């Protein structure tokens, strides 16, 4: 019986190690993809700026236009994050209120229970 338990434990360890290494490889691939994505975004923004420069024949207008769009997107992102994060500490207010109602209901019904022991749990 102990041999069977040891073999099951070894099987579980092997499974966990295999899954963890697979998750680690996946996380590394996501990180590499994120880095490549950031560089691609930089090149896209540069391409847009140079395209505007070519259309307007002015070197600075394209870069200023891209910068203004990025500053506006940054401001909107920070405003959105600020609104979502200003809610305070995560307290389960609804659950606390419900627990208080249950406690008053239970304590109220316990004091109203018949003395003969017929209504108890």
N, C-alpha and C positions, 0 to 999 in steps of 0.2 A: 504494500500500500504506500509506503514512504517513497519508494522508487517512482511510482506513478505520480505522486504529488511533486517530486523534484523535477520530473520530466515536464509536467504541466507548467511549472514555474519557469523552467528554461525556455519552453515554447513561448510563454508570455513575454519574457525578456527579449527574445529574438524578434517577436512581432513589434514590440515597442521600439526597439532600436531601429528596425527597418522603417517604421513609420516616421520616427523622428528624423532620421537621415533624409528621407524623402521630403519632408516638410522643410528641412534646412536647405536642401538643394532648390526647392521651389522658391523659398524666400530669397536666396541668392540670385535667382533668375529674375525675380520681381525687382530687386534692387538694381541689377544691371539694366533692366528695361527702363527703370525710372531715370537712371543717369543718361541713357541714350535719348530718352524722351525730352529731358531738359535741354540737351544739346540740340536736338531737332527743333525744339521751340525757339531757341536762340536763332538758329539759321532761318526759320520761317519769319521771325520778326525782322531780321536783317534783310531778308528778301523783300518783304513788304516795304520797308523803309527805302531800299534802293529802287524799288519799282516806282514809288511815289516820287523819288528824286528824278528818275528818268522821265516821268510824265510831266513834272513841273520845271525841269531844268534848274532846280535849286537844291543845293546839297543839303541844307539843314531842314527844309520843310518836312521831308519824309521821316527823318529821325525824331523831330519834334512831335509829329502826328502820332507816331508809334509810342513815344514816351507819354503823351497825354492819355492815350487809351490805356496804357499800363498803369498810370497813376490813378485813373478813374476806377479801373478794375480792382486795384489794391484797396482803394478807399471803400468801395462797396463790399469787398470781402471782409475788411476789418469791421465795418459797421454791422454786417450780418453776424460775424463771430461775436462781437460785443453784445448784441441783443440776445444771442443764444446762450452766452456764458454768464450774463448778469442775473440769472434766475436764483443764484445762491447755492447753498449746500444742498445736495440731493437727500431730501427727507421724504419718506413715504407718508405724506399727510393724510391721504385717503385711507391708507391701511391703518394708521394710528387712530383716526376717527372711527373706523369700523370696529377696531379692537375695543375702543372705549364703549361703543354701543353694545357690543357683545357682552362685555364685562358687566355693564349695568343691567342688561337683560338677564344674564345668568344669576347675578347676585340678587336681583329683584325677584326672580322666580324661585330661588332657593329660600328666600325669606317667606315666600307665600306658599311653600310646599306644605302639604298636610303633615301633621305630627305623627301619624300612624305608620309612616314609612312606605305608603303606597305610591307616591309620586317621585321617588328618588331614582337616580341612575344606577 
